[in-house]
């Protein structure tokens, strides 16, 4: 749960991190060479801070004052702009951002800078002093504001809901972090960490990682995830995922989604897998009052249609299906409960 101090950047101007990356891509190696063409960075110490920021984003590597560009950085400098999704993704993958965004999501009216600092203090090592925390928080606020992910009004920092439909799925890298925290306090994180640890000792987490990796390699699975994620964003919410859970989000309630590619011959086996995964994810994530949603590739037909009633009325799992590659369908009742997905009722 706790974040390491050297994983939190201290480089307020995101545009300068882009310039650092460009400098390294063009052959600059030392801290002095890197800042030579960036007037606003006039000391090698500043150069080191900004170089570390580019390292944390995965754009460059550095060893003994010898920097070099990485493959992700090579891709980014083809379009070195603030709007480049590669940059947005890289920032959102920072551990500090992955913890700050859910914290803000729980507080739609926003938080003060002091409240955000106090929260960071609870998840940062005790070795980080107040002055250092303040500087690091300044960087994170500045970056998220530059990317238009947060807005500041009346000295309160809040998520920019208008931006949600353009940011990617928030992929939570830390398996022990709750996808849908209800409080954001350490106890909640400790419960998830404990359950994940217990499950890992039984080998089930390795099974889920392998199963998820195999499923996500399927193009039909990706189309289902993208379709639902876009609808979540259009509803003004943030779609999240981790290595196990396909999608999760919070609107009026909490939701966990499991996507399954299906054929006429494997409907039942895929649905059974989806049921067990949804139940176990709910337990491992320690989420109360969560709606479980199973999204399948093809509609149930003939003798399989009883599964719709079984899922909804016996298992309390909402079934959604794709029938034409773009629209999503569900029963009348499920369409009502998941109105934010703009489902077609049948």
Secondary structure, 3 states (H helix, E strand, C coil): CCECHHHCCCCCCHHHHHHHHHHHHCCCCCHHHHHCCCCCCCCHHHHHHHHHHHHHCCCEEECCCCEEECHHHHHHHHHCCCCCHHHHHHHHCCHHHHHHHHHHHCCCCCECHHHHHHHHHHHECCCCCHHHHHHHHHHHHHHHHHCCCEEEECCEEEECHHHCCCCCCEECCCCCCCCCCCCCCHHHHHHHHHHHHHHHHHCHHHHHHHHHHHHHCCHHHHHHHHHHHHHHHHCCCCCEECCCCCEEEECCCEEEEEEECCCCCCHHHHHHHHHHHHHHHHHHCCCCCEEEEEEECCCCCHHHCHHHHHHHHHCCEEEEEECCCCCEEECHHHHHHCHHHCCEEC
